[in-house]
Amino acid sequence: MALDRRALLVSGLAVTASASAARAAPLPPAPGDMVLGSAKAPVQLVVYASASCPHCAHWWTTVQPQVRKSFIDTGKVRLVFREFLTPPVEFAAAGFILARRIPGKYFEVLTTIFQKQEEIYRSDKLFEGLEAIGKQYGLTDEQFSAALNDEAALKAVNARMAKGVDDGIEGTPTFFVNGAPYDHSADFAVLSKAFASAAKR
């Protein structure tokens, strides 16, 4: 299926992003936040990422599992995932809509999309690749088509994107640790030190 056969018209992407302001406390909740970890964790890691971003896919499939095992599952860090759209925006939007369509499996579906992203890009069959992932999680062809043509779901993903733009997000992945922009290396060792420092404040 070609991209133009899907009713995904991502709007509002040309808004000029404003500079992000440093915050000294955890960022307030935003509509559509997806969360891993305890609300009582002393450190909050906010991750803005795109389902179509290769850098996000690399971080999510290599570093995030270490972060989850050592910090999230142990109650030390709470990860807040926020959706952002990068080119190809139709793929990013469709990926997020698909992940939300599988009850209770958002992060599992997202991880699968990231794991298969490169393969899907090489095939140049973007929606077919997502459709195969949908089938892997039990969606029929009709259910997958209905998901991608759900106007309410598309409106919601666009609204989450617009909120990120309003917050000054310009690219992905973008990280905040306890509300402060994190501009250092996102590898596990450096992040671990940032978490330890944030927990002491």
C-alpha positions in Angstrom: 0.0 0.0 0.0 1.3 3.4 -0.9 1.4 6.2 1.7 -1.2 8.3 0.0 -3.8 5.5 0.4 -4.1 6.1 4.1 -6.1 8.9 5.7 -3.2 10.3 7.7 -2.9 14.0 7.2 -0.6 15.3 10.0 -1.3 19.0 10.5 0.2 21.8 12.4 3.8 20.7 11.8 5.1 24.0 10.6 4.6 25.9 13.8 7.8 27.6 14.9 9.2 26.0 18.1 10.0 28.3 21.0 13.0 27.9 23.2 12.6 25.4 25.9 12.9 26.7 29.4 14.7 24.9 32.1 12.6 23.6 34.9 13.8 22.6 38.4 10.9 20.2 39.1 9.4 17.2 37.3 7.5 18.3 34.2 3.7 18.5 34.8 1.6 15.7 33.3 0.5 16.2 29.7 -2.4 14.6 27.9 -1.4 11.3 26.4 1.7 10.6 28.6 2.7 7.0 28.6 4.4 5.9 31.7 6.8 3.2 33.0 7.6 3.0 36.7 6.4 4.1 40.0 4.9 7.5 40.6 6.9 7.6 43.8 10.3 7.3 42.1 12.6 10.2 43.1 13.7 10.8 39.5 11.5 11.4 36.5 12.9 10.9 33.0 10.8 12.5 30.3 11.5 11.2 26.8 10.2 12.9 23.7 10.6 10.4 20.8 9.3 9.6 17.4 8.3 6.2 16.0 10.0 7.2 12.8 13.3 8.4 14.3 16.3 6.1 13.8 18.1 7.7 16.8 15.1 7.1 19.0 14.9 3.5 17.8 18.6 3.0 18.6 18.3 4.5 22.1 15.0 2.6 22.9 16.3 -0.8 21.8 19.9 -0.5 23.3 19.9 1.9 26.3 16.3 1.9 27.5 16.3 -1.8 28.4 19.3 -1.2 30.7 17.6 1.9 32.2 14.4 -0.1 32.7 16.2 -3.0 34.4 18.4 -0.9 36.7 16.3 2.1 37.5 12.7 1.8 36.4 11.9 -1.7 37.6 13.7 -1.0 40.9 11.5 2.1 41.6 14.4 4.7 41.2 13.2 6.3 38.0 9.9 6.9 36.4 9.9 7.2 32.6 7.4 9.4 30.9 7.2 8.9 27.2 5.8 11.7 25.0 5.1 11.3 21.3 6.6 13.6 18.7 6.4 13.4 15.0 9.4 13.4 12.7 9.7 12.6 9.0 8.1 10.5 7.6 5.4 11.9 9.8 2.7 9.6 8.4 4.7 6.6 9.6 5.3 8.1 13.0 1.7 9.0 13.5 0.5 5.6 12.3 3.0 3.8 14.6 1.7 5.7 17.6 -1.9 5.1 16.7 -1.2 1.4 16.2 0.6 1.2 19.6 -2.4 2.7 21.4 -4.8 0.4 19.5 -3.5 -2.7 21.3 -4.9 -2.7 24.9 -2.2 -2.7 27.5 0.5 -3.3 25.0 1.6 0.2 24.1 5.3 -0.2 25.0 5.5 -3.7 23.6 4.1 -2.5 20.2 6.3 0.6 20.3 9.4 -1.6 21.0 8.5 -3.9 18.1 8.2 -0.8 15.7 11.6 0.4 16.8 13.1 -3.0 16.4 11.7 -3.4 12.9 12.0 0.2 11.8 15.2 -0.2 9.7 13.9 -3.3 8.0 10.6 -1.5 7.2 12.5 1.5 5.7 14.6 -0.8 3.6 11.5 -2.5 2.2 10.0 0.9 1.4 6.6 -0.5 2.4 5.9 1.6 5.5 2.3 0.8 6.1 2.6 -2.8 5.1 5.3 -3.1 7.7 3.1 -1.6 10.4 0.2 -3.8 9.2 2.4 -6.9 9.8 3.1 -5.7 13.3 -0.6 -5.1 13.9 -1.2 -8.7 12.8 1.5 -9.9 15.2 -0.5 -8.3 18.0 -3.9 -9.7 16.8 -5.3 -7.0 14.6 -7.1 -8.1 11.4 -6.6 -6.1 8.2 -10.0 -4.4 8.8 -9.0 -3.5 12.3 -5.7 -2.1 11.2 -7.3 0.0 8.5 -9.9 1.2 10.9 -7.2 2.3 13.4 -5.4 4.3 10.8 -8.6 6.0 9.6 -9.7 6.9 13.1 -10.1 10.7 12.9 -10.2 11.0 16.7 -7.0 9.1 17.1 -5.3 11.2 14.5 -6.6 14.4 16.1 -5.2 13.2 19.4 -1.7 12.4 18.0 -1.6 15.8 16.3 -2.6 17.5 19.6 0.3 15.7 21.4 2.7 16.8 18.7 1.4 20.4 19.0 1.9 20.3 22.7 5.5 19.2 22.2 6.1 22.1 19.7 4.6 24.5 22.2 7.0 23.2 24.9 9.9 24.0 22.6 10.8 20.5 21.4 12.6 20.7 18.1 13.9 17.2 17.6 14.1 13.7 18.9 15.1 12.1 21.1 14.9 14.9 23.7 15.3 14.2 27.4 14.4 15.9 30.7 15.6 14.7 34.0 13.5 16.0 36.9 12.3 18.8 34.7 15.6 20.0 33.5 16.7 19.7 29.9 19.3 16.9 29.6 21.7 17.7 26.8 24.5 15.2 27.6 25.2 11.8 26.3 22.2 9.5 26.5 24.3 6.3 27.0 23.7 4.2 30.1 26.8 5.2 32.1 26.3 8.9 31.7 22.5 8.7 32.3 23.2 6.7 35.5 25.3 9.5 36.9 22.6 12.0 36.0 20.0 10.0 37.8 22.2 9.6 40.9 22.7 13.4 41.0 19.1 14.2 40.5 18.0 11.8 43.3 20.2 13.7 45.8 18.6 17.1 45.1 
